[in-house]
Amino acid sequence: MPIVGSLFGLAIGLLLGVSTGGVALFMVLSASASYIAVPAAMRVALPQADPAVYLTLSLRVTFPFNLTLGIPLYIALASSFTGG
Protein backbone atom coordinates (compact mmCIF):
# COMPACT_ATOMS: atom_id res chain seq x y z
CA MET A 1 0.00 0.00 0.00
CA PRO A 2 2.77 2.55 0.61
CA ILE A 3 3.92 2.28 -2.99
CA VAL A 4 0.38 2.78 -4.28
CA GLY A 5 -0.05 5.78 -1.99
CA SER A 6 3.27 7.22 -3.07
CA LEU A 7 2.26 6.99 -6.72
CA PHE A 8 -0.83 9.03 -5.92
CA GLY A 9 1.44 11.56 -4.21
CA LEU A 10 3.67 11.61 -7.29
CA ALA A 11 0.71 12.33 -9.54
CA ILE A 12 -0.62 15.08 -7.28
CA GLY A 13 2.80 16.71 -6.96
CA LEU A 14 3.31 16.65 -10.72
CA LEU A 15 -0.18 18.05 -11.37
CA LEU A 16 0.45 20.89 -8.93
CA GLY A 17 3.84 21.62 -10.49
CA VAL A 18 5.75 21.71 -7.22
CA SER A 19 9.52 21.29 -6.89
CA THR A 20 11.35 17.98 -6.70
CA GLY A 21 11.41 18.18 -2.91
CA GLY A 22 7.71 18.98 -2.85
CA VAL A 23 6.90 15.97 -5.02
CA ALA A 24 9.05 13.75 -2.80
CA LEU A 25 7.28 15.10 0.29
CA PHE A 26 3.85 14.43 -1.26
CA MET A 27 5.02 10.89 -1.97
CA VAL A 28 6.29 10.30 1.59
CA LEU A 29 3.13 11.70 3.16
CA SER A 30 0.88 9.69 0.85
CA ALA A 31 2.81 6.51 1.54
CA SER A 32 2.71 7.17 5.29
CA ALA A 33 -1.05 7.57 5.37
CA SER A 34 -1.44 3.79 5.48
CA TYR A 35 0.19 3.45 8.90
CA ILE A 36 -1.02 6.74 10.34
CA ALA A 37 -4.72 6.41 9.56
CA VAL A 38 -5.30 2.65 9.42
CA PRO A 39 -5.17 1.85 13.16
CA ALA A 40 -7.76 4.51 13.98
CA ALA A 41 -9.95 3.60 11.03
CA MET A 42 -9.82 -0.11 11.86
CA ARG A 43 -10.76 0.54 15.48
CA VAL A 44 -13.85 2.48 14.39
CA ALA A 45 -14.85 0.30 11.43
CA LEU A 46 -14.22 -3.11 13.00
CA PRO A 47 -14.21 -2.82 16.79
CA GLN A 48 -14.05 -6.61 17.16
CA ALA A 49 -10.86 -6.85 15.04
CA ASP A 50 -7.68 -7.89 16.80
CA PRO A 51 -5.47 -4.78 17.16
CA ALA A 52 -2.36 -6.97 17.18
CA VAL A 53 -2.90 -7.75 13.51
CA TYR A 54 -3.42 -4.28 12.07
CA LEU A 55 -0.95 -2.55 14.39
CA THR A 56 1.72 -5.12 13.56
CA LEU A 57 1.20 -4.69 9.84
CA SER A 58 1.21 -0.92 10.14
CA LEU A 59 4.14 -0.42 12.47
CA ARG A 60 6.33 -3.46 11.90
CA VAL A 61 6.04 -3.80 8.13
CA THR A 62 5.02 -0.52 6.50
CA PHE A 63 6.93 1.93 8.71
CA PRO A 64 10.34 0.18 8.42
CA PHE A 65 9.78 -0.31 4.69
CA ASN A 66 9.24 3.42 4.24
CA LEU A 67 12.32 4.31 6.28
CA THR A 68 14.71 1.84 4.65
CA LEU A 69 13.55 1.48 1.06
CA GLY A 70 10.59 3.76 0.50
CA ILE A 71 11.98 7.23 1.10
CA PRO A 72 15.08 6.70 -1.08
CA LEU A 73 12.81 5.25 -3.77
CA TYR A 74 10.39 8.18 -3.56
CA ILE A 75 13.24 10.70 -3.83
CA ALA A 76 14.68 8.89 -6.85
CA LEU A 77 11.28 8.76 -8.56
CA ALA A 78 10.57 12.42 -7.80
CA SER A 79 13.95 13.39 -9.21
CA SER A 80 13.50 11.36 -12.35
CA PHE A 81 10.01 12.71 -13.06
CA THR A 82 10.79 16.36 -12.31
CA GLY A 83 14.27 16.43 -13.79
CA GLY A 84 15.74 17.58 -10.48
N, CA, C and O atoms as a CHARMM CRD file, in Angstrom:
* protein
*
  336
    1    1 MET  N      0.80100  -1.20900   0.00000 PROA 1      0.00000
    2    1 MET  CA     0.00000   0.00000   0.00000 PROA 1      0.00000
    3    1 MET  C      0.84700   1.27800   0.00000 PROA 1      0.00000
    4    1 MET  O      0.43600   2.26400  -0.61200 PROA 1      0.00000
    5    2 PRO  N      1.99700   1.30100   0.65300 PROA 2      0.00000
    6    2 PRO  CA     2.77000   2.54700   0.61500 PROA 2      0.00000
    7    2 PRO  C      3.18800   2.93000  -0.79900 PROA 2      0.00000
    8    2 PRO  O      3.22200   4.11400  -1.13400 PROA 2      0.00000
    9    3 ILE  N      3.50300   1.95800  -1.61900 PROA 3      0.00000
   10    3 ILE  CA     3.91800   2.28200  -2.98900 PROA 3      0.00000
   11    3 ILE  C      2.74600   2.84000  -3.78100 PROA 3      0.00000
   12    3 ILE  O      2.90800   3.78900  -4.54900 PROA 3      0.00000
   13    4 VAL  N      1.56800   2.25800  -3.59800 PROA 4      0.00000
   14    4 VAL  CA     0.37700   2.77900  -4.27700 PROA 4      0.00000
   15    4 VAL  C      0.10200   4.20700  -3.82200 PROA 4      0.00000
   16    4 VAL  O     -0.15800   5.08800  -4.64200 PROA 4      0.00000
   17    5 GLY  N      0.15900   4.43100  -2.51300 PROA 5      0.00000
   18    5 GLY  CA    -0.05300   5.77800  -1.98700 PROA 5      0.00000
   19    5 GLY  C      0.97800   6.76400  -2.50400 PROA 5      0.00000
   20    5 GLY  O      0.65100   7.90800  -2.82300 PROA 5      0.00000
   21    6 SER  N      2.22700   6.31600  -2.58600 PROA 6      0.00000
   22    6 SER  CA     3.27300   7.22000  -3.06800 PROA 6      0.00000
   23    6 SER  C      3.07700   7.59000  -4.53100 PROA 6      0.00000
   24    6 SER  O      3.41800   8.69800  -4.94400 PROA 6      0.00000
   25    7 LEU  N      2.53100   6.67200  -5.31100 PROA 7      0.00000
   26    7 LEU  CA     2.25900   6.98800  -6.72200 PROA 7      0.00000
   27    7 LEU  C      1.15700   8.03300  -6.84800 PROA 7      0.00000
   28    7 LEU  O      1.19200   8.87700  -7.74300 PROA 7      0.00000
   29    8 PHE  N      0.18000   7.97300  -5.94700 PROA 8      0.00000
   30    8 PHE  CA    -0.83500   9.03400  -5.92100 PROA 8      0.00000
   31    8 PHE  C     -0.18700  10.37200  -5.55200 PROA 8      0.00000
   32    8 PHE  O     -0.51200  11.40400  -6.13800 PROA 8      0.00000
   33    9 GLY  N      0.71600  10.34900  -4.59400 PROA 9      0.00000
   34    9 GLY  CA     1.43800  11.56300  -4.21400 PROA 9      0.00000
   35    9 GLY  C      2.28000  12.10800  -5.35200 PROA 9      0.00000
   36    9 GLY  O      2.37100  13.32100  -5.54100 PROA 9      0.00000
   37   10 LEU  N      2.89700  11.20600  -6.11300 PROA 10     0.00000
   38   10 LEU  CA     3.67300  11.61000  -7.29200 PROA 10     0.00000
   39   10 LEU  C      2.78100  12.31800  -8.29800 PROA 10     0.00000
   40   10 LEU  O      3.13100  13.38100  -8.81000 PROA 10     0.00000
   41   11 ALA  N      1.63600  11.73100  -8.57600 PROA 11     0.00000
   42   11 ALA  CA     0.70500  12.32800  -9.54200 PROA 11     0.00000
   43   11 ALA  C      0.21300  13.69300  -9.07600 PROA 11     0.00000
   44   11 ALA  O      0.14500  14.63400  -9.86600 PROA 11     0.00000
   45   12 ILE  N     -0.12600  13.80200  -7.80700 PROA 12     0.00000
   46   12 ILE  CA    -0.61700  15.08000  -7.27600 PROA 12     0.00000
   47   12 ILE  C      0.48400  16.13900  -7.33200 PROA 12     0.00000
   48   12 ILE  O      0.23800  17.27400  -7.73900 PROA 12     0.00000
   49   13 GLY  N      1.69500  15.76300  -6.92400 PROA 13     0.00000
   50   13 GLY  CA     2.80400  16.70800  -6.96500 PROA 13     0.00000
   51   13 GLY  C      3.10000  17.18300  -8.37000 PROA 13     0.00000
   52   13 GLY  O      3.37100  18.36500  -8.58400 PROA 13     0.00000
   53   14 LEU  N      3.05200  16.26700  -9.33800 PROA 14     0.00000
   54   14 LEU  CA     3.31100  16.65400 -10.72500 PROA 14     0.00000
   55   14 LEU  C      2.19400  17.54500 -11.26200 PROA 14     0.00000
   56   14 LEU  O      2.46000  18.50800 -11.98100 PROA 14     0.00000
   57   15 LEU  N      0.94700  17.22700 -10.91800 PROA 15     0.00000
   58   15 LEU  CA    -0.17500  18.05400 -11.37200 PROA 15     0.00000
   59   15 LEU  C     -0.11500  19.46500 -10.79000 PROA 15     0.00000
   60   15 LEU  O     -0.48500  20.43400 -11.45300 PROA 15     0.00000
   61   16 LEU  N      0.34800  19.57200  -9.55800 PROA 16     0.00000
   62   16 LEU  CA     0.45400  20.88800  -8.93000 PROA 16     0.00000
   63   16 LEU  C      1.68400  21.65900  -9.37700 PROA 16     0.00000
   64   16 LEU  O      1.77000  22.87100  -9.17600 PROA 16     0.00000
   65   17 GLY  N      2.63400  20.96200  -9.98300 PROA 17     0.00000
   66   17 GLY  CA     3.83600  21.62400 -10.48500 PROA 17     0.00000
   67   17 GLY  C      4.79400  22.06200  -9.40100 PROA 17     0.00000
   68   17 GLY  O      5.48800  23.06600  -9.56200 PROA 17     0.00000
   69   18 VAL  N      4.84900  21.33300  -8.29900 PROA 18     0.00000
   70   18 VAL  CA     5.75300  21.70800  -7.21700 PROA 18     0.00000
   71   18 VAL  C      7.17200  21.22500  -7.51300 PROA 18     0.00000
   72   18 VAL  O      7.39900  20.48700  -8.47200 PROA 18     0.00000
   73   19 SER  N      8.11100  21.64300  -6.69100 PROA 19     0.00000
   74   19 SER  CA     9.52400  21.29500  -6.88500 PROA 19     0.00000
   75   19 SER  C      9.76100  19.80600  -6.64700 PROA 19     0.00000
   76   19 SER  O      8.86400  19.07700  -6.22200 PROA 19     0.00000
   77   20 THR  N     10.97200  19.37700  -6.92500 PROA 20     0.00000
   78   20 THR  CA    11.34500  17.97800  -6.70200 PROA 20     0.00000
   79   20 THR  C     11.15300  17.58900  -5.23200 PROA 20     0.00000
   80   20 THR  O     10.61600  16.52300  -4.93200 PROA 20     0.00000
   81   21 GLY  N     11.58600  18.44400  -4.33700 PROA 21     0.00000
   82   21 GLY  CA    11.40700  18.18000  -2.90600 PROA 21     0.00000
   83   21 GLY  C      9.94500  18.12300  -2.50800 PROA 21     0.00000
   84   21 GLY  O      9.54900  17.31700  -1.66600 PROA 21     0.00000
   85   22 GLY  N      9.14600  18.98700  -3.12200 PROA 22     0.00000
   86   22 GLY  CA     7.71200  18.98100  -2.84700 PROA 22     0.00000
   87   22 GLY  C      7.05000  17.69800  -3.31500 PROA 22     0.00000
   88   22 GLY  O      6.20000  17.13900  -2.62100 PROA 22     0.00000
   89   23 VAL  N      7.44300  17.23300  -4.49600 PROA 23     0.00000
   90   23 VAL  CA     6.89900  15.97300  -5.01600 PROA 23     0.00000
   91   23 VAL  C      7.31500  14.82500  -4.10300 PROA 23     0.00000
   92   23 VAL  O      6.49700  13.96600  -3.77400 PROA 23     0.00000
   93   24 ALA  N      8.57800  14.80500  -3.69500 PROA 24     0.00000
   94   24 ALA  CA     9.05300  13.75000  -2.79800 PROA 24     0.00000
   95   24 ALA  C      8.28800  13.78600  -1.47700 PROA 24     0.00000
   96   24 ALA  O      7.94000  12.73600  -0.93600 PROA 24     0.00000
   97   25 LEU  N      8.02600  14.97300  -0.95900 PROA 25     0.00000
   98   25 LEU  CA     7.28400  15.10200   0.28700 PROA 25     0.00000
   99   25 LEU  C      5.85000  14.61200   0.12700 PROA 25     0.00000
  100   25 LEU  O      5.33500  13.92400   1.00800 PROA 25     0.00000
  101   26 PHE  N      5.19500  14.95500  -0.98500 PROA 26     0.00000
  102   26 PHE  CA     3.85100  14.43100  -1.25700 PROA 26     0.00000
  103   26 PHE  C      3.87400  12.90300  -1.27700 PROA 26     0.00000
  104   26 PHE  O      2.96500  12.25200  -0.76200 PROA 26     0.00000
  105   27 MET  N      4.91600  12.34600  -1.87400 PROA 27     0.00000
  106   27 MET  CA     5.02300  10.88900  -1.97000 PROA 27     0.00000
  107   27 MET  C      5.19300  10.26200  -0.58700 PROA 27     0.00000
  108   27 MET  O      4.54500   9.26300  -0.27500 PROA 27     0.00000
  109   28 VAL  N      6.05700  10.84100   0.23700 PROA 28     0.00000
  110   28 VAL  CA     6.28900  10.29900   1.58500 PROA 28     0.00000
  111   28 VAL  C      5.01400  10.39500   2.41600 PROA 28     0.00000
  112   28 VAL  O      4.64600   9.43800   3.09700 PROA 28     0.00000
  113   29 LEU  N      4.34700  11.52700   2.36600 PROA 29     0.00000
  114   29 LEU  CA     3.12800  11.69600   3.15900 PROA 29     0.00000
  115   29 LEU  C      2.01500  10.76700   2.67700 PROA 29     0.00000
  116   29 LEU  O      1.27300  10.21800   3.49100 PROA 29     0.00000
  117   30 SER  N      1.89600  10.58900   1.38200 PROA 30     0.00000
  118   30 SER  CA     0.87500   9.69200   0.84800 PROA 30     0.00000
  119   30 SER  C      1.17700   8.24300   1.20500 PROA 30     0.00000
  120   30 SER  O      0.26500   7.47400   1.50800 PROA 30     0.00000
  121   31 ALA  N      2.42900   7.87700   1.17100 PROA 31     0.00000
  122   31 ALA  CA     2.81000   6.50900   1.53600 PROA 31     0.00000
  123   31 ALA  C      2.62500   6.27800   3.03300 PROA 31     0.00000
  124   31 ALA  O      2.31000   5.16300   3.45000 PROA 31     0.00000
  125   32 SER  N      2.81600   7.30500   3.83600 PROA 32     0.00000
  126   32 SER  CA     2.71100   7.17500   5.28600 PROA 32     0.00000
  127   32 SER  C      1.27500   7.12300   5.76800 PROA 32     0.00000
  128   32 SER  O      1.02100   6.69000   6.89200 PROA 32     0.00000
  129   33 ALA  N      0.34700   7.54700   4.95800 PROA 33     0.00000
  130   33 ALA  CA    -1.05200   7.56500   5.37100 PROA 33     0.00000
  131   33 ALA  C     -1.53800   6.18400   5.76800 PROA 33     0.00000
  132   33 ALA  O     -2.42600   6.06500   6.61200 PROA 33     0.00000
  133   34 SER  N     -0.97400   5.13700   5.17700 PROA 34     0.00000
  134   34 SER  CA    -1.43800   3.79400   5.47900 PROA 34     0.00000
  135   34 SER  C     -1.14900   3.39800   6.92700 PROA 34     0.00000
  136   34 SER  O     -1.95000   2.67400   7.51800 PROA 34     0.00000
  137   35 TYR  N     -0.05600   3.83400   7.51400 PROA 35     0.00000
  138   35 TYR  CA     0.19100   3.44900   8.90000 PROA 35     0.00000
  139   35 TYR  C     -0.17100   4.53400   9.89800 PROA 35     0.00000
  140   35 TYR  O     -0.09400   4.30300  11.10500 PROA 35     0.00000
  141   36 ILE  N     -0.55700   5.68900   9.43600 PROA 36     0.00000
  142   36 ILE  CA    -1.02100   6.73700  10.34100 PROA 36     0.00000
  143   36 ILE  C     -2.53000   6.61000  10.55300 PROA 36     0.00000
  144   36 ILE  O     -3.01000   6.70500  11.68200 PROA 36     0.00000
  145   37 ALA  N     -3.26300   6.40000   9.48500 PROA 37     0.00000
  146   37 ALA  CA    -4.72000   6.40600   9.55600 PROA 37     0.00000
  147   37 ALA  C     -5.34200   5.03100   9.78700 PROA 37     0.00000
  148   37 ALA  O     -6.43100   4.94000  10.35500 PROA 37     0.00000
  149   38 VAL  N     -4.68200   3.97200   9.36200 PROA 38     0.00000
  150   38 VAL  CA    -5.29500   2.64600   9.41800 PROA 38     0.00000
  151   38 VAL  C     -5.64900   2.20100  10.83800 PROA 38     0.00000
  152   38 VAL  O     -6.76800   1.72900  11.04300 PROA 38     0.00000
  153   39 PRO  N     -4.76600   2.32300  11.82500 PROA 39     0.00000
  154   39 PRO  CA    -5.16800   1.84900  13.15800 PROA 39     0.00000
  155   39 PRO  C     -6.43200   2.52400  13.68600 PROA 39     0.00000
  156   39 PRO  O     -7.29600   1.85400  14.25000 PROA 39     0.00000
  157   40 ALA  N     -6.54900   3.81800  13.51500 PROA 40     0.00000
  158   40 ALA  CA    -7.75800   4.51200  13.98100 PROA 40     0.00000
  159   40 ALA  C     -8.98000   4.10900  13.17500 PROA 40     0.00000
  160   40 ALA  O    -10.05700   3.91000  13.73600 PROA 40     0.00000
  161   41 ALA  N     -8.82200   3.98800  11.87200 PROA 41     0.00000
  162   41 ALA  CA    -9.95100   3.59700  11.03100 PROA 41     0.00000
  163   41 ALA  C    -10.40100   2.17000  11.33000 PROA 41     0.00000
  164   41 ALA  O    -11.60000   1.89200  11.35400 PROA 41     0.00000
  165   42 MET  N     -9.46000   1.27400  11.55500 PROA 42     0.00000
  166   42 MET  CA    -9.81800  -0.10700  11.86300 PROA 42     0.00000
  167   42 MET  C    -10.54100  -0.20000  13.21000 PROA 42     0.00000
  168   42 MET  O    -11.48400  -0.97800  13.35800 PROA 42     0.00000
  169   43 ARG  N    -10.10900   0.57200  14.16400 PROA 43     0.00000
  170   43 ARG  CA   -10.76100   0.53900  15.48100 PROA 43     0.00000
  171   43 ARG  C    -12.21500   0.98500  15.37900 PROA 43     0.00000
  172   43 ARG  O    -13.08400   0.43100  16.05200 PROA 43     0.00000
  173   44 VAL  N    -12.48300   1.98100  14.54300 PROA 44     0.00000
  174   44 VAL  CA   -13.85000   2.47900  14.38600 PROA 44     0.00000
  175   44 VAL  C    -14.67300   1.53700  13.50800 PROA 44     0.00000
  176   44 VAL  O    -15.81300   1.21400  13.84100 PROA 44     0.00000
  177   45 ALA  N    -14.09700   1.09700  12.38700 PROA 45     0.00000
  178   45 ALA  CA   -14.85200   0.29800  11.42600 PROA 45     0.00000
  179   45 ALA  C    -15.10500  -1.12700  11.90900 PROA 45     0.00000
  180   45 ALA  O    -16.18700  -1.67700  11.70600 PROA 45     0.00000
  181   46 LEU  N    -14.10300  -1.71500  12.54800 PROA 46     0.00000
  182   46 LEU  CA   -14.22100  -3.11000  13.00200 PROA 46     0.00000
  183   46 LEU  C    -13.77200  -3.20900  14.45900 PROA 46     0.00000
  184   46 LEU  O    -12.65100  -3.63500  14.73200 PROA 46     0.00000
  185   47 PRO  N    -14.63400  -2.82100  15.38900 PROA 47     0.00000
  186   47 PRO  CA   -14.21100  -2.81900  16.79000 PROA 47     0.00000
  187   47 PRO  C    -13.83800  -4.20600  17.31800 PROA 47     0.00000
  188   47 PRO  O    -13.07400  -4.31400  18.27800 PROA 47     0.00000
  189   48 GLN  N    -14.36400  -5.25600  16.70800 PROA 48     0.00000
  190   48 GLN  CA   -14.04900  -6.60900  17.16100 PROA 48     0.00000
  191   48 GLN  C    -12.74500  -7.13700  16.56100 PROA 48     0.00000
  192   48 GLN  O    -12.30900  -8.22500  16.93500 PROA 48     0.00000
  193   49 ALA  N    -12.11900  -6.41600  15.65900 PROA 49     0.00000
  194   49 ALA  CA   -10.86200  -6.85500  15.03600 PROA 49     0.00000
  195   49 ALA  C     -9.73000  -6.84600  16.06200 PROA 49     0.00000
  196   49 ALA  O     -9.69900  -6.01800  16.97300 PROA 49     0.00000
  197   50 ASP  N     -8.82600  -7.76400  15.89300 PROA 50     0.00000
  198   50 ASP  CA    -7.68500  -7.88500  16.80100 PROA 50     0.00000
  199   50 ASP  C     -6.65700  -6.79300  16.49000 PROA 50     0.00000
  200   50 ASP  O     -6.07800  -6.79100  15.40400 PROA 50     0.00000
  201   51 PRO  N     -6.42000  -5.86900  17.41900 PROA 51     0.00000
  202   51 PRO  CA    -5.46600  -4.78000  17.16100 PROA 51     0.00000
  203   51 PRO  C     -4.04300  -5.27200  16.89700 PROA 51     0.00000
  204   51 PRO  O     -3.26200  -4.58400  16.23900 PROA 51     0.00000
  205   52 ALA  N     -3.70600  -6.44500  17.39900 PROA 52     0.00000
  206   52 ALA  CA    -2.35700  -6.97100  17.18000 PROA 52     0.00000
  207   52 ALA  C     -2.07300  -7.17800  15.70000 PROA 52     0.00000
  208   52 ALA  O     -0.93000  -7.04700  15.26000 PROA 52     0.00000
  209   53 VAL  N     -3.09400  -7.49700  14.94100 PROA 53     0.00000
  210   53 VAL  CA    -2.89600  -7.75000  13.51000 PROA 53     0.00000
  211   53 VAL  C     -2.65000  -6.44700  12.76000 PROA 53     0.00000
  212   53 VAL  O     -1.63200  -6.30100  12.08400 PROA 53     0.00000
  213   54 TYR  N     -3.58100  -5.49700  12.87700 PROA 54     0.00000
  214   54 TYR  CA    -3.42200  -4.28400  12.06500 PROA 54     0.00000
  215   54 TYR  C     -2.33600  -3.36300  12.59000 PROA 54     0.00000
  216   54 TYR  O     -1.73000  -2.64100  11.79900 PROA 54     0.00000
  217   55 LEU  N     -2.06200  -3.35600  13.89000 PROA 55     0.00000
  218   55 LEU  CA    -0.95500  -2.55400  14.39400 PROA 55     0.00000
  219   55 LEU  C      0.39700  -3.14100  13.98000 PROA 55     0.00000
  220   55 LEU  O      1.33500  -2.40900  13.66600 PROA 55     0.00000
  221   56 THR  N      0.48000  -4.46600  13.98600 PROA 56     0.00000
  222   56 THR  CA     1.71800  -5.11600  13.55900 PROA 56     0.00000
  223   56 THR  C      2.00400  -4.83100  12.10200 PROA 56     0.00000
  224   56 THR  O      3.13200  -4.49700  11.74100 PROA 56     0.00000
  225   57 LEU  N      0.99500  -4.96000  11.26500 PROA 57     0.00000
  226   57 LEU  CA     1.20000  -4.68600   9.84100 PROA 57     0.00000
  227   57 LEU  C      1.57400  -3.23300   9.60700 PROA 57     0.00000
  228   57 LEU  O      2.43300  -2.93300   8.77800 PROA 57     0.00000
  229   58 SER  N      0.93300  -2.33700  10.33300 PROA 58     0.00000
  230   58 SER  CA     1.20600  -0.91600  10.14400 PROA 58     0.00000
  231   58 SER  C      2.58900  -0.51800  10.63100 PROA 58     0.00000
  232   58 SER  O      3.33700   0.15100   9.91800 PROA 58     0.00000
  233   59 LEU  N      2.92300  -0.92800  11.83700 PROA 59     0.00000
  234   59 LEU  CA     4.14400  -0.42000  12.46800 PROA 59     0.00000
  235   59 LEU  C      5.37000  -1.31200  12.30900 PROA 59     0.00000
  236   59 LEU  O      6.49700  -0.83600  12.44600 PROA 59     0.00000
  237   60 ARG  N      5.17400  -2.57400  12.02700 PROA 60     0.00000
  238   60 ARG  CA     6.32900  -3.45800  11.89800 PROA 60     0.00000
  239   60 ARG  C      6.65800  -3.81000  10.45700 PROA 60     0.00000
  240   60 ARG  O      7.72300  -4.36500  10.18500 PROA 60     0.00000
  241   61 VAL  N      5.77200  -3.49900   9.54200 PROA 61     0.00000
  242   61 VAL  CA     6.03700  -3.79500   8.13200 PROA 61     0.00000
  243   61 VAL  C      6.14200  -2.50100   7.33000 PROA 61     0.00000
  244   61 VAL  O      7.17000  -2.23200   6.70800 PROA 61     0.00000
  245   62 THR  N      5.08400  -1.70900   7.34600 PROA 62     0.00000
  246   62 THR  CA     5.02000  -0.51600   6.50300 PROA 62     0.00000
  247   62 THR  C      6.00100   0.57000   6.94100 PROA 62     0.00000
  248   62 THR  O      6.70900   1.13200   6.10500 PROA 62     0.00000
  249   63 PHE  N      6.05200   0.86800   8.22000 PROA 63     0.00000
  250   63 PHE  CA     6.92700   1.93100   8.70800 PROA 63     0.00000
  251   63 PHE  C      8.40700   1.64000   8.42100 PROA 63     0.00000
  252   63 PHE  O      9.08900   2.51100   7.88000 PROA 63     0.00000
  253   64 PRO  N      8.93200   0.45800   8.75800 PROA 64     0.00000
  254   64 PRO  CA    10.33600   0.18000   8.42500 PROA 64     0.00000
  255   64 PRO  C     10.59500   0.15100   6.91700 PROA 64     0.00000
  256   64 PRO  O     11.66400   0.55400   6.45900 PROA 64     0.00000
  257   65 PHE  N      9.61400  -0.32700   6.15000 PROA 65     0.00000
  258   65 PHE  CA     9.77800  -0.31400   4.69300 PROA 65     0.00000
  259   65 PHE  C      9.96800   1.11400   4.20400 PROA 65     0.00000
  260   65 PHE  O     10.86800   1.38400   3.40900 PROA 65     0.00000
  261   66 ASN  N      9.12700   2.03100   4.67400 PROA 66     0.00000
  262   66 ASN  CA     9.24000   3.42100   4.23700 PROA 66     0.00000
  263   66 ASN  C     10.57700   4.02800   4.64100 PROA 66     0.00000
  264   66 ASN  O     11.17400   4.77200   3.86300 PROA 66     0.00000
  265   67 LEU  N     11.05200   3.72600   5.83100 PROA 67     0.00000
  266   67 LEU  CA    12.32100   4.30600   6.28100 PROA 67     0.00000
  267   67 LEU  C     13.52200   3.75700   5.52900 PROA 67     0.00000
  268   67 LEU  O     14.44200   4.50500   5.19700 PROA 67     0.00000
  269   68 THR  N     13.52400   2.45500   5.25600 PROA 68     0.00000
  270   68 THR  CA    14.70600   1.84500   4.65000 PROA 68     0.00000
  271   68 THR  C     14.70800   1.88300   3.13400 PROA 68     0.00000
  272   68 THR  O     15.72700   2.21000   2.52700 PROA 68     0.00000
  273   69 LEU  N     13.60600   1.56200   2.52400 PROA 69     0.00000
  274   69 LEU  CA    13.54900   1.48100   1.05900 PROA 69     0.00000
  275   69 LEU  C     12.66700   2.55400   0.43400 PROA 69     0.00000
  276   69 LEU  O     12.98300   3.08100  -0.63300 PROA 69     0.00000
  277   70 GLY  N     11.57600   2.87300   1.09300 PROA 70     0.00000
  278   70 GLY  CA    10.58600   3.76000   0.50300 PROA 70     0.00000
  279   70 GLY  C     11.07200   5.17200   0.24200 PROA 70     0.00000
  280   70 GLY  O     10.98600   5.65900  -0.88500 PROA 70     0.00000
  281   71 ILE  N     11.57900   5.83000   1.26100 PROA 71     0.00000
  282   71 ILE  CA    11.97600   7.23200   1.10200 PROA 71     0.00000
  283   71 ILE  C     13.05700   7.40100   0.03700 PROA 71     0.00000
  284   71 ILE  O     12.93700   8.30000  -0.79500 PROA 71     0.00000
  285   72 PRO  N     14.11700   6.57100   0.02300 PROA 72     0.00000
  286   72 PRO  CA    15.08000   6.70000  -1.08300 PROA 72     0.00000
  287   72 PRO  C     14.44100   6.45500  -2.45900 PROA 72     0.00000
  288   72 PRO  O     14.78800   7.11600  -3.43800 PROA 72     0.00000
  289   73 LEU  N     13.51400   5.51000  -2.51900 PROA 73     0.00000
  290   73 LEU  CA    12.81400   5.24600  -3.77500 PROA 73     0.00000
  291   73 LEU  C     11.96400   6.43500  -4.19000 PROA 73     0.00000
  292   73 LEU  O     11.96000   6.81600  -5.36000 PROA 73     0.00000
  293   74 TYR  N     11.24500   7.02600  -3.24300 PROA 74     0.00000
  294   74 TYR  CA    10.39400   8.17900  -3.56100 PROA 74     0.00000
  295   74 TYR  C     11.22900   9.37200  -4.02800 PROA 74     0.00000
  296   74 TYR  O     10.83000  10.07900  -4.95300 PROA 74     0.00000
  297   75 ILE  N     12.37100   9.59800  -3.40300 PROA 75     0.00000
  298   75 ILE  CA    13.23800  10.69800  -3.82500 PROA 75     0.00000
  299   75 ILE  C     13.76800  10.45300  -5.23200 PROA 75     0.00000
  300   75 ILE  O     13.81500  11.37200  -6.05000 PROA 75     0.00000
  301   76 ALA  N     14.16900   9.21000  -5.51500 PROA 76     0.00000
  302   76 ALA  CA    14.67600   8.88600  -6.85000 PROA 76     0.00000
  303   76 ALA  C     13.58100   9.05500  -7.90900 PROA 76     0.00000
  304   76 ALA  O     13.83400   9.58500  -8.99000 PROA 76     0.00000
  305   77 LEU  N     12.38700   8.61000  -7.59800 PROA 77     0.00000
  306   77 LEU  CA    11.27700   8.76000  -8.56100 PROA 77     0.00000
  307   77 LEU  C     10.93400  10.23300  -8.76400 PROA 77     0.00000
  308   77 LEU  O     10.72200  10.67000  -9.89500 PROA 77     0.00000
  309   78 ALA  N     10.87700  10.99500  -7.68300 PROA 78     0.00000
  310   78 ALA  CA    10.57000  12.42000  -7.80200 PROA 78     0.00000
  311   78 ALA  C     11.62400  13.12700  -8.64300 PROA 78     0.00000
  312   78 ALA  O     11.29700  13.97500  -9.47300 PROA 78     0.00000
  313   79 SER  N     12.88200  12.77800  -8.42900 PROA 79     0.00000
  314   79 SER  CA    13.95200  13.39200  -9.20600 PROA 79     0.00000
  315   79 SER  C     13.87300  13.02500 -10.68000 PROA 79     0.00000
  316   79 SER  O     14.09900  13.86600 -11.55000 PROA 79     0.00000
  317   80 SER  N     13.55600  11.78300 -10.95400 PROA 80     0.00000
  318   80 SER  CA    13.50000  11.35800 -12.34900 PROA 80     0.00000
  319   80 SER  C     12.30500  11.96200 -13.08500 PROA 80     0.00000
  320   80 SER  O     12.39700  12.25000 -14.27900 PROA 80     0.00000
  321   81 PHE  N     11.19100  12.15600 -12.39000 PROA 81     0.00000
  322   81 PHE  CA    10.01400  12.71200 -13.06000 PROA 81     0.00000
  323   81 PHE  C     10.05300  14.22700 -13.17100 PROA 81     0.00000
  324   81 PHE  O      9.45500  14.79300 -14.08600 PROA 81     0.00000
  325   82 THR  N     10.74700  14.89300 -12.25500 PROA 82     0.00000
  326   82 THR  CA    10.79200  16.36100 -12.30800 PROA 82     0.00000
  327   82 THR  C     12.07500  16.88600 -12.94300 PROA 82     0.00000
  328   82 THR  O     12.19500  18.08300 -13.20300 PROA 82     0.00000
  329   83 GLY  N     13.01800  16.01100 -13.18900 PROA 83     0.00000
  330   83 GLY  CA    14.27400  16.42900 -13.78800 PROA 83     0.00000
  331   83 GLY  C     15.20400  17.10600 -12.80400 PROA 83     0.00000
  332   83 GLY  O     16.14000  17.79900 -13.20100 PROA 83     0.00000
  333   84 GLY  N     14.94700  16.90600 -11.51200 PROA 84     0.00000
  334   84 GLY  CA    15.74300  17.57900 -10.48400 PROA 84     0.00000
  335   84 GLY  C     16.80900  16.79800  -9.92600 PROA 84     0.00000
  336   84 GLY  O     17.53500  17.27600  -9.05500 PROA 84     0.00000
